[in-house]
Amino acid sequence: MHQVKTICICGAGTMGSGIAMVAAQAGFQSILFDLNDVVLEKAQSNIWASWNALLAKGKINQEDLERFQSQIRFTDKLQDCQADLIIEAIIEKLVAKTDLFRSLEELNPINTILASNTSSISINQIAQHLEHPSRFVGMHFFNPAPVMKLVELVQGDDTNEKVMTLLQAICQKMGKTAVVCKDAPGFIVNRVARHYYLESMWMMASAEENGEELDPASIDKILTATGFKMGPFQLMDLIGMDINYGVSQIVYDALGKPERLKPSPIQAQKVANGQLGKKSGKGFYDY
Ligand SMILES: NC(=O)c1ccc[n+]([C@@H]2O[C@H](COP(=O)([O-])OP(=O)(O)OC[C@H]3O[C@@H](n4cnc5c(N)ncnc54)[C@H](O)[C@@H]3O)[C@@H](O)[C@H]2O)c1
């Protein structure tokens, strides 16, 4: 297996911009691609602001800042997506992802590793659309990517062992803790964490039905007081309801629609109203 020097990240939204930061900081030549220029500009200004904040706190020096900045390139051209490792972090839609991977296969040599940051789409299902599924893998970072240590490495039926070994070394270089997991619905964290979100929304809905008052802030306050870093509603706003609802639907369907994992009507309503959370300026809270 070849050495990885360049990493291209496709999708410059919440996750892609964070992963690009991590890659550049770890010394990889990084390319951040998005179709949307406005998103790209926002990603660049957020990344620059984060690095400047680290400089102001004395966590990095001026030399580090300049090196990080020189190691990341922003592009809206698919043709620029040529690298040793490509991490896809675009919208959570199977067709969008498979279309992109097919183009990436045409643009890149056979030894380029292709990874998806999908939260819930089956790695084997995406792999079915690829010409060379042995170099395809799930590489699931958590939000915010520069802060959260865990990366779930999802091994598909065809993923080459050497790819798994190489990605574990790359995660280590990025300062991450890699956990290898099977291609199961929601992988590990998103399956267990489903209840954190869903049960909170069902609890709020049933309180309303009973004419009782229970709001997101009260539930968040209680959960954070027990030691969770963020309450479920704060976390859903950070994740983005479009993503959270998509994951809920996929996990529910893939596990045979068990009642305990039924998506909440609140999720559908929030998505329909465009109240996606932090990224849209309004979710359970206003931003
Ligand atoms: N939000 C989270 O907390 C979280 C956590 C872990 C994994 N994920 C996964 O990461 C992926 C991205 O999620 P996000 O929250 O960053 O989404 P997002 O909505 O913030 O960003 C998605 C970006 O993809 C871009 N895009 C769409 N189609 C594209 C294409 N064909 N080529 C290039 N860019 C394209 C959009 O312009 C947008 O900027 C999803 O698969 C999601 O499941 C999300």
The ligand as an ORCA input file, in Angstrom:
! r2SCAN-3c Opt
* xyz 0 1
  N     -23.310     16.698     11.199
  C     -22.780     15.756     11.963
  O     -22.797     15.849     13.192
  C     -22.138     14.554     11.338
  C     -21.296     13.742     12.124
  C     -20.631     12.665     11.541
  C     -20.841     12.382     10.189
  N     -21.682     13.176      9.455
  C     -21.832     12.840      8.033
  O     -20.992     13.708      7.287
  C     -21.582     13.994      6.011
  C     -21.722     15.499      5.874
  O     -22.517     16.015      6.923
  P     -22.472     17.566      7.319
  O     -23.188     17.683      8.606
  O     -21.086     18.095      7.182
  O     -23.387     18.169      6.155
  P     -23.523     19.701      5.680
  O     -24.914     19.837      5.198
  O     -23.029     20.631      6.729
  O     -22.492     19.781      4.448
  C     -22.635     19.039      3.278
  C     -21.918     19.783      2.169
  O     -21.826     18.939      1.010
  C     -21.890     19.791     -0.121
  N     -22.232     18.967     -1.274
  C     -23.416     18.384     -1.566
  N     -23.296     17.633     -2.686
  C     -21.993     17.728     -3.087
  C     -21.237     17.162     -4.153
  N     -21.783     16.342     -5.034
  N     -19.927     17.484     -4.247
  C     -19.346     18.319     -3.335
  N     -20.015     18.878     -2.309
  C     -21.317     18.579     -2.190
  C     -22.932     20.853      0.250
  O     -22.762     22.013     -0.537
  C     -22.615     21.070      1.729
  O     -21.711     22.138      1.900
  C     -22.907     13.243      5.986
  O     -22.718     12.013      5.345
  C     -23.230     13.037      7.472
  O     -24.022     11.907      7.700
  C     -22.310     14.263      9.995
*
